[in-house]
Amino acid sequence: VAQQPRELFESMRIDGANKFQIFHYLAIPLLRPMLALMSINVFVFVWNDYIWPLVTIPTFDKRPLTVGLAYLTQANPGDYGMLTAGYVLAALPLLILFLFSMKHFIEGATAEAIKL
């Protein structure tokens, strides 16, 4: 686990910053790529969740898209055009999220490899 140099935090304390200011102006900007990476990963895992909503949500109209796509597959096993359209529509939010946050995603993924 990479740690930030202690001198960064000490220099802000010497300049008169309190703990909240150090957290707000130093720690959060240094953590931004990792927070973005974690947010993207959590969103993707929740978006693609299948078993938990299937077990816990009793009504069909409140279940997420992944469960609906599984029912669509069972209802129309040979209609590949409709299945493909459903899967493309389900993947669009993930693609849009990744395109808008690609820079932060790559920074977060490579943050461990770079030393300050």
VONU-921290 format. One record per residue: residue in three letters; x, y, z of N, C-alpha, C, CB in turn; chain. Coordinates in steps of 0.1 Angstrom, whole numbers. Last residue first. Glycine has a CB too. Layout:
N
> ala;X;Y;Z;X;Y;Z;X;Y;Z;X;Y;Z;A
...
//
This chain:
116
> leu;55;90;-55;57;104;-55;71;108;-52;48;111;-44;A
> lys;52;63;-78;56;68;-65;57;83;-66;69;61;-61;A
> ile;28;43;-94;36;55;-95;39;60;-81;28;66;-103;A
> ala;11;22;-91;24;19;-97;33;31;-97;21;15;-112;A
> glu;-12;31;-80;-4;22;-71;10;21;-78;-10;9;-69;A
> ala;-25;44;-101;-20;51;-90;-10;44;-81;-32;57;-81;A
> thr;-38;31;-121;-23;31;-122;-17;39;-110;-19;38;-135;A
> ala;-65;33;-115;-59;20;-117;-44;20;-117;-64;14;-130;A
> gly;-68;60;-113;-70;52;-102;-64;38;-103;-85;51;-99;A
> glu;-64;68;-140;-55;73;-130;-56;65;-117;-59;88;-127;A
> ile;-85;54;-152;-71;50;-156;-61;55;-145;-67;55;-170;A
> phe;-106;67;-141;-105;53;-140;-91;48;-142;-115;46;-150;A
> his;-103;94;-149;-102;90;-135;-100;75;-133;-114;96;-127;A
> lys;-107;90;-177;-94;96;-172;-92;92;-157;-95;111;-174;A
> met;-133;79;-178;-122;71;-182;-109;77;-177;-121;71;-198;A
> ser;-158;90;-173;-149;89;-162;-136;81;-165;-156;83;-150;A
> phe;-172;90;-197;-171;102;-189;-161;102;-178;-184;106;-184;A
> leu;-170;63;-204;-165;73;-213;-163;86;-206;-174;75;-225;A
> phe;-183;50;-182;-169;48;-184;-163;59;-193;-167;34;-190;A
> leu;-210;59;-185;-202;62;-173;-187;60;-175;-207;52;-162;A
> ile;-215;48;-211;-215;63;-209;-207;67;-196;-230;68;-208;A
> leu;-214;21;-204;-205;27;-214;-204;42;-213;-210;23;-228;A
> leu;-235;19;-186;-221;15;-182;-211;21;-191;-219;0;-181;A
> pro;-257;26;-201;-253;34;-190;-239;31;-185;-263;32;-178;A
> leu;-256;4;-222;-254;19;-225;-250;27;-213;-266;24;-231;A
> ala;-263;-21;-215;-249;-18;-214;-246;-3;-216;-241;-26;-224;A
> ala;-290;-22;-219;-286;-24;-206;-271;-20;-204;-287;-39;-201;A
> leu;-291;-19;-247;-297;-9;-238;-292;-10;-224;-312;-9;-239;A
> val;-279;-44;-253;-272;-31;-257;-278;-20;-249;-275;-28;-272;A
> tyr;-298;-62;-244;-285;-62;-238;-277;-49;-242;-277;-74;-243;A
> gly;-320;-55;-260;-321;-54;-246;-307;-53;-239;-329;-66;-240;A
> ala;-309;-62;-286;-313;-48;-283;-315;-46;-268;-327;-45;-289;A
> thr;-306;-89;-282;-295;-81;-285;-298;-66;-282;-290;-82;-299;A
> leu;-333;-97;-279;-323;-99;-269;-311;-91;-270;-319;-114;-268;A
> met;-343;-90;-304;-348;-83;-292;-339;-85;-281;-362;-89;-289;A
> gly;-328;-107;-320;-328;-93;-323;-333;-85;-310;-337;-90;-335;A
> tyr;-333;-133;-313;-320;-128;-309;-319;-113;-312;-309;-134;-317;A
> asp;-356;-152;-303;-356;-139;-309;-343;-131;-305;-369;-131;-304;A
> gly;-357;-177;-291;-351;-176;-304;-350;-162;-310;-359;-185;-313;A
> pro;-368;-173;-265;-355;-179;-266;-349;-178;-280;-356;-194;-263;A
> asn;-385;-154;-248;-383;-154;-263;-369;-160;-266;-383;-139;-268;A
> ala;-385;-160;-221;-398;-158;-228;-396;-159;-243;-404;-145;-224;A
> gln;-358;-161;-213;-367;-173;-212;-380;-172;-220;-370;-175;-197;A
> thr;-350;-135;-219;-343;-146;-225;-352;-159;-225;-330;-149;-219;A
> leu;-366;-121;-202;-368;-119;-216;-361;-130;-224;-362;-105;-221;A
> tyr;-356;-129;-178;-370;-133;-181;-372;-131;-196;-380;-125;-173;A
> ala;-331;-116;-180;-332;-130;-179;-346;-136;-182;-328;-134;-164;A
> leu;-339;-89;-181;-333;-95;-193;-333;-110;-192;-319;-90;-195;A
> gly;-349;-86;-155;-358;-85;-167;-352;-91;-179;-362;-71;-169;A
> val;-325;-87;-141;-335;-98;-139;-345;-98;-151;-342;-96;-125;A
> thr;-313;-64;-151;-307;-77;-153;-316;-88;-151;-295;-78;-144;A
> leu;-330;-43;-143;-329;-46;-157;-323;-60;-159;-321;-36;-164;A
> pro;-346;-51;-111;-338;-43;-120;-337;-49;-134;-324;-42;-114;A
> arg;-381;-51;-100;-368;-57;-102;-360;-50;-112;-370;-72;-106;A
> lys;-406;-41;-99;-396;-34;-92;-382;-40;-93;-400;-33;-77;A
> asp;-423;-58;-113;-421;-45;-118;-411;-37;-111;-435;-37;-118;A
> phe;-424;-82;-97;-417;-82;-110;-414;-68;-115;-424;-90;-121;A
> thr;-420;-83;-62;-428;-79;-74;-419;-78;-86;-435;-66;-71;A
> pro;-400;-90;-43;-411;-99;-47;-418;-96;-59;-420;-100;-35;A
> ile;-366;-91;-40;-377;-82;-45;-388;-91;-50;-372;-72;-56;A
> thr;-347;-111;-33;-353;-102;-23;-365;-93;-27;-343;-93;-18;A
> val;-339;-127;-54;-343;-133;-42;-351;-124;-33;-331;-138;-34;A
> leu;-332;-108;-74;-341;-119;-77;-347;-125;-65;-334;-130;-86;A
> pro;-313;-92;-61;-327;-86;-64;-337;-97;-68;-326;-77;-76;A
> trp;-292;-112;-59;-298;-106;-47;-312;-99;-51;-289;-95;-42;A
> ile;-286;-121;-86;-291;-130;-76;-298;-123;-65;-280;-139;-71;A
> tyr;-276;-97;-100;-287;-106;-105;-294;-114;-94;-282;-115;-116;A
> asp;-259;-67;-107;-264;-77;-97;-276;-84;-102;-266;-70;-84;A
> asn;-250;-47;-124;-250;-61;-129;-255;-71;-119;-237;-64;-134;A
> trp;-251;-25;-107;-259;-25;-119;-260;-39;-125;-252;-16;-130;A
> val;-232;-31;-87;-247;-30;-84;-255;-31;-96;-249;-17;-76;A
> phe;-209;-32;-103;-213;-44;-95;-228;-43;-92;-205;-46;-83;A
> val;-208;-5;-113;-209;-17;-122;-214;-29;-115;-195;-19;-128;A
> phe;-207;9;-89;-218;11;-97;-219;-1;-107;-216;24;-105;A
> val;-182;0;-79;-194;-3;-71;-206;-1;-80;-195;7;-59;A
> asn;-164;10;-99;-166;-4;-97;-178;-8;-89;-153;-9;-89;A
> ile;-168;38;-97;-172;31;-109;-174;16;-107;-161;33;-120;A
> ser;-159;42;-71;-173;45;-74;-177;38;-87;-174;60;-76;A
> met;-132;34;-73;-141;26;-64;-156;29;-68;-138;30;-49;A
> leu;-123;54;-91;-122;40;-94;-132;31;-86;-108;35;-93;A
> ala;-128;77;-75;-135;75;-88;-135;61;-92;-128;84;-99;A
> leu;-110;72;-54;-125;73;-51;-133;71;-64;-128;87;-45;A
> met;-86;73;-68;-90;61;-62;-105;61;-58;-82;58;-49;A
> pro;-86;100;-77;-85;89;-86;-90;76;-80;-72;88;-92;A
> arg;-88;114;-50;-98;115;-61;-97;104;-71;-97;128;-68;A
> leu;-68;116;-31;-76;103;-32;-86;103;-43;-83;101;-19;A
> leu;-58;141;-33;-49;130;-36;-56;117;-37;-39;129;-24;A
> pro;-81;156;-27;-75;157;-41;-65;146;-44;-68;170;-43;A
> ile;-83;147;1;-94;144;-9;-88;145;-24;-106;153;-8;A
> ala;-60;157;13;-62;143;13;-72;140;1;-68;138;26;A
> leu;-60;186;9;-49;178;6;-53;163;4;-38;178;17;A
> tyr;-84;199;16;-75;205;6;-63;196;2;-70;218;10;A
> his;-97;183;35;-104;189;24;-95;193;13;-112;200;28;A
> phe;-77;176;54;-85;165;47;-91;171;35;-96;160;57;A
> ile;-68;201;62;-59;192;56;-66;181;48;-50;185;67;A
> gln;-92;211;72;-86;218;60;-76;208;54;-79;231;64;A
> phe;-96;194;94;-106;194;83;-100;201;71;-118;202;88;A
> lys;-74;200;110;-75;187;104;-85;186;93;-79;177;115;A
> asn;-61;233;100;-66;223;109;-69;210;102;-79;229;116;A
> ala;-31;250;91;-44;243;87;-48;234;98;-42;236;73;A
> gly;-7;263;94;-18;267;102;-31;261;99;-20;281;102;A
> asp;17;255;83;10;267;77;-3;271;85;7;265;63;A
> ile;20;232;97;29;243;100;23;256;94;43;241;94;A
> arg;1;216;84;0;219;99;8;231;102;3;207;107;A
> met;13;215;59;0;222;60;-3;225;75;-12;213;55;A
> ser;36;200;65;37;214;60;24;222;61;42;213;45;A
> glu;25;176;73;32;184;83;33;199;78;45;179;87;A
> phe;16;166;49;6;169;60;12;178;70;1;156;66;A
> leu;40;163;35;29;171;30;19;175;40;22;162;19;A
> glu;55;146;51;59;160;51;48;169;45;72;162;43;A
> arg;47;121;47;42;127;60;45;142;59;49;121;72;A
> pro;37;111;15;47;115;24;42;123;36;57;124;16;A
> gln;12;84;14;17;98;10;28;102;20;5;108;11;A
> gln;18;50;6;14;61;16;20;74;11;19;58;30;A
> ala;7;21;-10;15;33;-10;9;43;-1;14;39;-25;A
> val;9;-12;0;0;0;0;9;12;0;-10;0;12;A
//
